[in-house]
């Protein structure tokens, strides 16, 4: 039997066939593997199949055999189990950070980590309707560039934009680039934020939504130095409640006991809660005096109240009055 040009690749093709076509519920016999290799113009016999399978086992591929009339060879274990892949697919589909197109591309790649039969379960595992997706296709590359710059101790330049009603980008600062020292990346409310530093401003630390950044480039300029002992990224993120700027104030807040889990999620597990009786508790926390915080409190209705300071209570009154005016209450 003449040797084909693919003959020396036989073990690799055999591994590919086993990985793509077999799993715990789908096996291939030695003859089935011989037939599958023939499609690649690779002749084989049973002895060579047995030898190659043993070599693949020694290499680390977990190949098992099921005895019986419906038995055969199959890949028993993979780097990712099917439940793990389903979890990753769920995360990709539900992420607002990833565009619809990129989601489909990633799921297609994840599907290659299991057999074609099990991949069908990934393709129809979960469908999330009405979930807003980012319009920025380059966000992946922006994230990679930012991390590279942080590790290299370099500044970055980027453009920052909003969308208009036509879903077109409107660049801030008349399309001029920002130059900043990237400090860290933060994941908040299903969005990535860059925390950056620039000594040119009175408030040198700021955050930017990565999906609103474009043309991110790593510069040759060395990153600006800042007092790392005086600046805590964890405290900065905690203070910038909701990742929106605002004056930091110490507030006393009261909540219904049904909101304990919500409060711990937002203020941290070390938040001290004082029982007020009647099914209520209060906390003292540093919050950002911003519309985001006021709206967050407002959503709980009569189950939450700002006790102090009076300036925050005034902000809540203003929000309520504005709503009354708009809706004619």
VOKOLVO-36368 format. One record per residue (C-alpha): residue in one letter; x, y, z. Coordinates in steps of 0.001 Angstrom, whole numbers, plus 500000, padded with zeros to 6 digits. Example, Ala and Ser with C-alpha at 12.3 -4.5 7.8 and 13.67 -1.06 7.14 Angstrom:
BEGIN
+-----+--------+--------+--------+
! res !      x !      y !      z !
+-----+--------+--------+--------+
!   A ! 512300 ! 495500 ! 507800 !
!   S ! 513670 ! 498940 ! 507140 !
+-----+--------+--------+--------+
END
This chain:
BEGIN
+-----+--------+--------+--------+
! res !      x !      y !      z !
+-----+--------+--------+--------+
!   X ! 500000 ! 500000 ! 500000 !
!   X ! 501608 ! 503314 ! 498916 !
!   X ! 502239 ! 505895 ! 501623 !
!   X ! 500342 ! 509182 ! 501258 !
!   X ! 501883 ! 512575 ! 501988 !
!   X ! 499736 ! 512710 ! 505150 !
!   X ! 500991 ! 509420 ! 506544 !
!   X ! 503508 ! 511001 ! 508919 !
!   X ! 500686 ! 513126 ! 510344 !
!   X ! 498562 ! 510072 ! 511162 !
!   X ! 498821 ! 510357 ! 514985 !
!   X ! 497834 ! 514038 ! 514815 !
!   X ! 494822 ! 513367 ! 512616 !
!   X ! 493868 ! 510431 ! 514835 !
!   X ! 493921 ! 512727 ! 517891 !
!   X ! 491827 ! 515304 ! 516022 !
!   X ! 489246 ! 512689 ! 515051 !
!   X ! 488967 ! 511390 ! 518604 !
!   X ! 488665 ! 514895 ! 520074 !
!   X ! 486074 ! 516056 ! 517550 !
!   X ! 483909 ! 512966 ! 517193 !
!   X ! 484031 ! 511069 ! 520467 !
!   X ! 482908 ! 511566 ! 524042 !
!   X ! 481372 ! 509414 ! 526795 !
!   X ! 478239 ! 508864 ! 524717 !
!   X ! 479827 ! 508648 ! 521269 !
!   X ! 482569 ! 506149 ! 520471 !
!   X ! 484498 ! 504989 ! 517420 !
!   X ! 485703 ! 501452 ! 516847 !
!   X ! 489123 ! 500675 ! 515409 !
!   X ! 487461 ! 500183 ! 512022 !
!   X ! 485637 ! 503483 ! 512441 !
!   X ! 488941 ! 505218 ! 513074 !
!   X ! 490462 ! 503521 ! 510020 !
!   X ! 487557 ! 504783 ! 507882 !
!   X ! 487857 ! 508296 ! 509337 !
!   X ! 491579 ! 508416 ! 508546 !
!   X ! 490883 ! 507232 ! 504994 !
!   X ! 488944 ! 510478 ! 504439 !
!   X ! 492289 ! 512268 ! 504905 !
!   X ! 493960 ! 509877 ! 502450 !
!   X ! 495754 ! 508123 ! 505307 !
!   X ! 495785 ! 504316 ! 505135 !
!   X ! 495840 ! 502437 ! 508441 !
!   X ! 495314 ! 498993 ! 509910 !
!   X ! 494199 ! 497829 ! 513314 !
!   X ! 497710 ! 497278 ! 514650 !
!   X ! 498826 ! 500803 ! 513698 !
!   X ! 495640 ! 502209 ! 515315 !
!   X ! 496396 ! 500358 ! 518558 !
!   X ! 500007 ! 501595 ! 518512 !
!   X ! 499022 ! 505205 ! 517811 !
!   X ! 496375 ! 505213 ! 520531 !
!   X ! 498923 ! 503957 ! 523029 !
!   X ! 501324 ! 506721 ! 521937 !
!   X ! 498594 ! 509338 ! 522368 !
!   X ! 497864 ! 507983 ! 525855 !
!   X ! 501517 ! 508285 ! 526783 !
!   X ! 501474 ! 511849 ! 525461 !
!   X ! 498615 ! 512644 ! 527848 !
!   X ! 495385 ! 512260 ! 525866 !
!   X ! 492863 ! 510425 ! 528065 !
!   X ! 491544 ! 507771 ! 525646 !
!   X ! 489307 ! 505042 ! 527033 !
!   X ! 487599 ! 502061 ! 525465 !
!   X ! 484101 ! 500771 ! 526067 !
!   X ! 483603 ! 497063 ! 525553 !
!   X ! 480509 ! 495555 ! 524016 !
!   X ! 478497 ! 495709 ! 520812 !
!   X ! 478130 ! 499488 ! 521038 !
!   X ! 481656 ! 500048 ! 522367 !
!   X ! 484684 ! 501752 ! 520986 !
!   X ! 487302 ! 504364 ! 521744 !
!   X ! 486503 ! 507815 ! 523147 !
!   X ! 488156 ! 510784 ! 524850 !
!   X ! 487227 ! 510443 ! 528514 !
!   X ! 488554 ! 513721 ! 529942 !
!   X ! 489332 ! 517140 ! 528488 !
!   X ! 490766 ! 520398 ! 529744 !
!   X ! 487200 ! 521736 ! 530094 !
!   X ! 484221 ! 519622 ! 531096 !
!   X ! 480862 ! 520271 ! 529436 !
!   X ! 479311 ! 522015 ! 532496 !
!   X ! 482334 ! 524345 ! 532629 !
!   X ! 481940 ! 525213 ! 528945 !
!   X ! 478239 ! 525891 ! 529460 !
!   X ! 479147 ! 528305 ! 532240 !
!   X ! 481634 ! 530108 ! 529989 !
!   X ! 479071 ! 530318 ! 527177 !
!   X ! 476548 ! 531811 ! 529595 !
!   X ! 479094 ! 534436 ! 530650 !
!   X ! 479959 ! 535328 ! 527065 !
!   X ! 476336 ! 535600 ! 525963 !
!   X ! 475272 ! 537702 ! 528936 !
!   X ! 478260 ! 540072 ! 528989 !
!   X ! 477484 ! 543618 ! 527894 !
!   X ! 481167 ! 544183 ! 527284 !
!   X ! 481290 ! 541782 ! 524330 !
!   X ! 479546 ! 542641 ! 521064 !
!   X ! 477066 ! 540223 ! 519522 !
!   X ! 479493 ! 539406 ! 516727 !
!   X ! 482381 ! 538759 ! 519102 !
!   X ! 480099 ! 536661 ! 521330 !
!   X ! 479300 ! 534362 ! 518423 !
!   X ! 482986 ! 534089 ! 517512 !
!   X ! 483989 ! 533196 ! 521073 !
!   X ! 481220 ! 530624 ! 521469 !
!   X ! 482321 ! 529013 ! 518208 !
!   X ! 485864 ! 528746 ! 519609 !
!   X ! 484596 ! 527368 ! 522915 !
!   X ! 482635 ! 524753 ! 521004 !
!   X ! 485888 ! 523391 ! 519608 !
!   X ! 486991 ! 522462 ! 523127 !
!   X ! 484548 ! 519557 ! 523166 !
!   X ! 483164 ! 517005 ! 520716 !
!   X ! 480851 ! 518088 ! 517908 !
!   X ! 477950 ! 516236 ! 519549 !
!   X ! 478406 ! 517969 ! 522903 !
!   X ! 478976 ! 521290 ! 521149 !
!   X ! 475335 ! 521179 ! 520054 !
!   X ! 474359 ! 521583 ! 523691 !
!   X ! 476461 ! 524747 ! 523886 !
!   X ! 474832 ! 526266 ! 520814 !
!   X ! 471364 ! 526023 ! 522295 !
!   X ! 472209 ! 526078 ! 525994 !
!   X ! 471019 ! 529589 ! 526837 !
!   X ! 469533 ! 532518 ! 524979 !
!   X ! 469394 ! 535916 ! 526658 !
!   X ! 467016 ! 538309 ! 524922 !
!   X ! 466962 ! 542055 ! 525295 !
!   X ! 470408 ! 542248 ! 526896 !
!   X ! 472208 ! 545387 ! 525774 !
!   X ! 475540 ! 544746 ! 524070 !
!   X ! 478366 ! 547172 ! 523481 !
!   X ! 478721 ! 548682 ! 520009 !
!   X ! 482503 ! 548914 ! 520293 !
!   X ! 484143 ! 546044 ! 518383 !
!   X ! 487688 ! 547043 ! 519428 !
!   X ! 487166 ! 546815 ! 523193 !
!   X ! 489113 ! 543526 ! 523323 !
!   X ! 492214 ! 545129 ! 521890 !
!   X ! 491850 ! 548187 ! 524130 !
!   X ! 491841 ! 545987 ! 527233 !
!   X ! 494915 ! 544115 ! 526035 !
!   X ! 496796 ! 547360 ! 525290 !
!   X ! 495925 ! 548815 ! 528704 !
!   X ! 497165 ! 545744 ! 530573 !
!   X ! 500348 ! 545731 ! 528494 !
!   X ! 500988 ! 549398 ! 529289 !
!   X ! 500408 ! 548857 ! 533026 !
!   X ! 502875 ! 545958 ! 533102 !
!   X ! 505433 ! 547908 ! 531049 !
!   X ! 505104 ! 551103 ! 533116 !
!   X ! 504096 ! 553206 ! 530087 !
!   X ! 501523 ! 555902 ! 529392 !
!   X ! 498690 ! 555417 ! 526936 !
!   X ! 496807 ! 557721 ! 524604 !
!   X ! 493179 ! 557256 ! 523640 !
!   X ! 490107 ! 559038 ! 522417 !
!   X ! 486933 ! 559124 ! 524485 !
!   X ! 483457 ! 559284 ! 523024 !
!   X ! 479709 ! 559231 ! 523574 !
!   X ! 476973 ! 558154 ! 521180 !
!   X ! 474395 ! 560416 ! 519553 !
!   X ! 470836 ! 559455 ! 518604 !
!   X ! 472117 ! 558039 ! 515302 !
!   X ! 474403 ! 555686 ! 517254 !
!   X ! 477394 ! 557562 ! 515878 !
!   X ! 480403 ! 558375 ! 517994 !
!   X ! 480853 ! 561921 ! 519239 !
!   X ! 484408 ! 562350 ! 520504 !
!   X ! 485059 ! 564518 ! 523523 !
!   X ! 487679 ! 567302 ! 523573 !
!   X ! 487077 ! 567959 ! 519854 !
!   X ! 488548 ! 564603 ! 518900 !
!   X ! 491811 ! 565261 ! 520752 !
!   X ! 493541 ! 562335 ! 522420 !
!   X ! 493806 ! 561847 ! 526170 !
!   X ! 497255 ! 560968 ! 527560 !
!   X ! 497136 ! 559188 ! 530915 !
!   X ! 499062 ! 556822 ! 533144 !
!   X ! 496992 ! 553641 ! 533476 !
!   X ! 496870 ! 552321 ! 537033 !
!   X ! 494363 ! 549488 ! 537121 !
!   X ! 491338 ! 547944 ! 535475 !
!   X ! 488059 ! 547651 ! 537354 !
!   X ! 485041 ! 545484 ! 536563 !
!   X ! 481876 ! 547205 ! 537785 !
!   X ! 478213 ! 546773 ! 536845 !
!   X ! 479141 ! 544497 ! 533920 !
!   X ! 481507 ! 547106 ! 532465 !
!   X ! 485276 ! 547561 ! 532407 !
!   X ! 486733 ! 550809 ! 533709 !
!   X ! 490253 ! 552150 ! 533489 !
!   X ! 491531 ! 553957 ! 536578 !
!   X ! 494145 ! 556438 ! 535365 !
!   X ! 496434 ! 559136 ! 536744 !
!   X ! 497613 ! 562518 ! 535470 !
!   X ! 499445 ! 565053 ! 537665 !
!   X ! 498237 ! 567935 ! 535461 !
!   X ! 494828 ! 568092 ! 537158 !
!   X ! 493675 ! 569132 ! 540628 !
!   X ! 491972 ! 565751 ! 540904 !
!   X ! 494673 ! 563584 ! 539303 !
!   X ! 492793 ! 560267 ! 539446 !
!   X ! 489906 ! 559529 ! 537089 !
!   X ! 488100 ! 556553 ! 535588 !
!   X ! 487027 ! 555861 ! 532028 !
!   X ! 484703 ! 553261 ! 530547 !
!   X ! 486822 ! 551057 ! 528314 !
!   X ! 484005 ! 550455 ! 525844 !
!   X ! 483918 ! 554236 ! 525265 !
!   X ! 487634 ! 554392 ! 524519 !
!   X ! 489015 ! 554270 ! 520982 !
!   X ! 492431 ! 554321 ! 519313 !
!   X ! 494188 ! 553104 ! 522459 !
!   X ! 497942 ! 553240 ! 521948 !
!   X ! 500898 ! 552461 ! 524202 !
!   X ! 503311 ! 555381 ! 524264 !
!   X ! 507059 ! 555363 ! 524735 !
!   X ! 506638 ! 557830 ! 527621 !
!   X ! 507315 ! 556449 ! 531064 !
!   X ! 504304 ! 556301 ! 533384 !
!   X ! 503910 ! 559198 ! 535840 !
!   X ! 504905 ! 558402 ! 539405 !
!   X ! 502332 ! 558731 ! 542186 !
!   X ! 502336 ! 557996 ! 545898 !
!   X ! 501322 ! 554347 ! 545986 !
!   X ! 501274 ! 554341 ! 549788 !
!   X ! 498821 ! 557237 ! 549932 !
!   X ! 496577 ! 555962 ! 547123 !
!   X ! 494575 ! 552758 ! 547546 !
!   X ! 492868 ! 551497 ! 544409 !
!   X ! 490447 ! 549492 ! 546549 !
!   X ! 489421 ! 552565 ! 548532 !
!   X ! 489198 ! 554645 ! 545371 !
!   X ! 486747 ! 552212 ! 543785 !
!   X ! 484736 ! 552004 ! 546985 !
!   X ! 484535 ! 555806 ! 547252 !
!   X ! 483628 ! 556312 ! 543622 !
!   X ! 480273 ! 554625 ! 544222 !
!   X ! 478839 ! 553401 ! 540955 !
!   X ! 482052 ! 554594 ! 539252 !
!   X ! 480684 ! 558151 ! 538993 !
!   X ! 482435 ! 561156 ! 540470 !
!   X ! 480967 ! 563156 ! 543294 !
!   X ! 481874 ! 564710 ! 546624 !
!   X ! 482737 ! 562090 ! 549212 !
!   X ! 480582 ! 562359 ! 552334 !
!   X ! 480032 ! 560263 ! 555435 !
!   X ! 476387 ! 559204 ! 555441 !
!   X ! 474052 ! 557480 ! 557887 !
!   X ! 471639 ! 555250 ! 556030 !
!   X ! 468657 ! 553219 ! 557265 !
!   X ! 467365 ! 550076 ! 555572 !
!   X ! 464688 ! 547452 ! 555993 !
!   X ! 466084 ! 544078 ! 557084 !
!   X ! 465025 ! 542604 ! 553734 !
!   X ! 467878 ! 544604 ! 552163 !
!   X ! 470730 ! 543170 ! 554235 !
!   X ! 472160 ! 541182 ! 551307 !
!   X ! 471876 ! 544181 ! 548972 !
!   X ! 473702 ! 546439 ! 551426 !
!   X ! 476505 ! 543908 ! 551947 !
!   X ! 476867 ! 543486 ! 548177 !
!   X ! 477319 ! 547243 ! 547697 !
!   X ! 479220 ! 548304 ! 550802 !
!   X ! 481197 ! 545162 ! 551579 !
!   X ! 480972 ! 542235 ! 553967 !
!   X ! 482753 ! 544190 ! 556714 !
!   X ! 479975 ! 546823 ! 556869 !
!   X ! 478835 ! 547364 ! 560451 !
!   X ! 475044 ! 547230 ! 560840 !
!   X ! 473210 ! 548602 ! 563882 !
!   X ! 469767 ! 547253 ! 564755 !
!   X ! 467209 ! 550080 ! 564984 !
!   X ! 464254 ! 547863 ! 565927 !
!   X ! 461013 ! 547456 ! 563988 !
!   X ! 462826 ! 545395 ! 561360 !
!   X ! 465267 ! 548158 ! 560380 !
!   X ! 469013 ! 548681 ! 560643 !
!   X ! 471411 ! 551514 ! 559900 !
!   X ! 474967 ! 551847 ! 558648 !
!   X ! 477525 ! 554620 ! 558356 !
!   X ! 479438 ! 554659 ! 555082 !
!   X ! 481475 ! 556976 ! 552885 !
!   X ! 479466 ! 557529 ! 549705 !
!   X ! 479803 ! 559655 ! 546610 !
!   X ! 477235 ! 562468 ! 546703 !
!   X ! 476132 ! 561888 ! 543128 !
!   X ! 472850 ! 561352 ! 541252 !
!   X ! 473823 ! 557687 ! 540904 !
!   X ! 473865 ! 557172 ! 544666 !
!   X ! 470621 ! 559121 ! 545179 !
!   X ! 468899 ! 557062 ! 542472 !
!   X ! 470231 ! 553865 ! 544016 !
!   X ! 468632 ! 554769 ! 547353 !
!   X ! 465429 ! 555935 ! 545677 !
!   X ! 464810 ! 552545 ! 544038 !
!   X ! 464074 ! 550967 ! 547433 !
!   X ! 461156 ! 553285 ! 548198 !
!   X ! 460100 ! 553229 ! 551832 !
!   X ! 462585 ! 550448 ! 552628 !
!   X ! 465560 ! 552836 ! 552656 !
!   X ! 466185 ! 556323 ! 554013 !
!   X ! 469067 ! 558793 ! 554114 !
!   X ! 469340 ! 559884 ! 557743 !
!   X ! 472312 ! 562229 ! 557385 !
!   X ! 473819 ! 564496 ! 556240 !
!   X ! 471069 ! 566966 ! 555450 !
!   X ! 472698 ! 567813 ! 552114 !
!   X ! 472055 ! 564256 ! 550877 !
!   X ! 468466 ! 564414 ! 552131 !
!   X ! 468086 ! 567644 ! 550123 !
!   X ! 469358 ! 565820 ! 547042 !
!   X ! 466697 ! 563155 ! 547538 !
!   X ! 463989 ! 565782 ! 547979 !
!   X ! 465144 ! 567446 ! 544753 !
!   X ! 464958 ! 564114 ! 542879 !
!   X ! 461434 ! 563471 ! 544163 !
!   X ! 460316 ! 567023 ! 543308 !
!   X ! 461704 ! 566717 ! 539773 !
!   X ! 459822 ! 563466 ! 539267 !
!   X ! 456628 ! 565036 ! 540558 !
!   X ! 456974 ! 567917 ! 538108 !
!   X ! 457617 ! 565630 ! 535141 !
!   X ! 454776 ! 563219 ! 535845 !
!   X ! 452337 ! 565720 ! 537294 !
!   X ! 452020 ! 564025 ! 540665 !
+-----+--------+--------+--------+
END
